[in-house]
Amino acid sequence: MSKRDELIALYADELKSKCGVTADMDLLTKVTIGCGPSIYNKDSSTVACGQESELETVKNNYLIGKLGLKDAANLDAGIKEVCKQMGTSNKNKYRAMFYYLLCVKFGKQTIY
């Protein structure tokens, strides 16, 4: 099993155990691949919900840039909702999981 496959299995398990979400494995795999090499770096593999600059980057680069959404207040609200869904005490908010949840929340699965 490749490192990426191990991470995808970890993400699916964490989505189920921490968020109560049964992942669409095909979509999770595509979102994870879309994250590129950032999933292998300790710092870039997670999203820091406490850093406004990080959340702004998620909004601009992922929601607007990748998913093609228009900049609006609902994007910030969606990001905050996913932060809560993943757990405020959870220090490992993996980027691929975060993006997966945002993709599903905004109904943009067809992008992948």
C-alpha positions as CSV (number, residue, x, y, z in Angstrom):
1,M,0.0,0.0,0.0
2,S,1.4,3.4,-1.0
3,K,1.8,6.3,1.5
4,R,-1.0,8.1,-0.3
5,D,-3.3,5.1,0.0
6,E,-2.5,4.8,3.7
7,L,-3.4,8.5,4.2
8,I,-6.7,8.1,2.3
9,A,-7.6,5.1,4.5
10,L,-6.7,7.3,7.6
11,Y,-8.8,10.2,6.3
12,A,-11.8,7.8,5.7
13,D,-11.5,6.4,9.2
14,E,-11.2,9.8,10.8
15,L,-14.2,11.1,8.8
16,K,-16.2,8.2,10.2
17,S,-15.0,8.3,13.8
18,K,-14.6,12.0,14.3
19,C,-17.2,13.6,12.0
20,G,-19.8,10.7,11.6
21,V,-19.4,10.9,7.8
22,T,-19.1,7.8,5.6
23,A,-16.8,9.0,2.9
24,D,-17.4,8.5,-0.8
25,M,-14.0,6.9,-1.4
26,D,-13.8,7.9,-5.1
27,L,-14.3,11.6,-4.2
28,L,-12.0,11.4,-1.2
29,T,-9.3,9.9,-3.3
30,K,-9.7,12.6,-6.0
31,V,-9.7,15.4,-3.4
32,T,-6.6,14.0,-1.7
33,I,-4.8,13.7,-5.1
34,G,-5.8,17.3,-5.7
35,C,-4.0,18.4,-2.6
36,G,-0.8,17.3,-4.1
37,P,2.4,17.0,-2.1
38,S,1.0,19.1,0.8
39,I,-0.5,15.9,2.3
40,Y,3.0,14.6,3.1
41,N,4.2,17.7,4.9
42,K,3.4,18.0,8.7
43,D,2.5,21.7,8.5
44,S,0.7,21.9,5.2
45,S,-1.2,18.7,5.7
46,T,-3.5,20.3,8.2
47,V,-5.7,23.3,8.4
48,A,-5.4,25.7,11.4
49,C,-8.9,26.9,12.1
50,G,-7.5,29.4,14.6
51,Q,-5.5,31.3,12.0
52,E,-7.6,33.8,10.0
53,S,-4.9,33.9,7.3
54,E,-5.1,30.2,6.8
55,L,-8.9,30.3,6.5
56,E,-8.7,33.1,4.0
57,T,-6.2,31.0,1.9
58,V,-8.7,28.0,2.0
59,K,-11.4,30.3,0.9
60,N,-9.5,32.0,-1.9
61,N,-7.4,29.1,-3.2
62,Y,-9.9,26.2,-2.7
63,L,-13.5,27.5,-2.6
64,I,-13.1,30.3,-5.1
65,G,-10.1,29.1,-7.1
66,K,-10.7,25.4,-7.3
67,L,-14.4,25.0,-6.8
68,G,-15.4,28.2,-8.7
69,L,-17.6,29.6,-6.0
70,K,-18.3,33.4,-5.8
71,D,-16.9,35.3,-2.8
72,A,-19.7,35.7,-0.3
73,A,-20.4,35.5,3.5
74,N,-21.6,31.9,3.1
75,L,-18.1,30.8,2.2
76,D,-16.7,32.0,5.6
77,A,-19.7,30.5,7.4
78,G,-19.1,27.1,5.6
79,I,-15.5,27.1,6.6
80,K,-16.4,27.8,10.3
81,E,-19.0,25.1,10.1
82,V,-16.5,22.5,8.9
83,C,-14.0,23.6,11.6
84,K,-16.7,22.9,14.2
85,Q,-17.7,19.6,12.5
86,M,-14.1,18.4,12.6
87,G,-14.0,19.3,16.3
88,T,-12.5,22.4,18.0
89,S,-10.2,20.2,20.2
90,N,-9.0,18.1,17.2
91,K,-5.5,19.3,16.4
92,N,-5.3,17.2,13.2
93,K,-7.7,18.8,10.8
94,Y,-6.3,17.1,7.8
95,R,-6.5,19.3,4.7
96,A,-7.8,16.6,2.4
97,M,-10.6,15.8,4.9
98,F,-11.3,19.6,5.3
99,Y,-11.5,20.0,1.5
100,Y,-13.7,16.9,1.1
101,L,-16.2,18.2,3.7
102,L,-16.2,21.7,2.0
103,C,-16.7,20.1,-1.4
104,V,-19.7,18.1,-0.2
105,K,-21.1,21.0,1.8
106,F,-21.2,23.3,-1.2
107,G,-22.3,20.5,-3.6
108,K,-19.3,20.7,-5.9
109,Q,-18.5,17.0,-6.2
110,T,-18.8,17.2,-10.0
111,I,-15.6,19.4,-10.1
112,Y,-13.7,16.2,-9.5
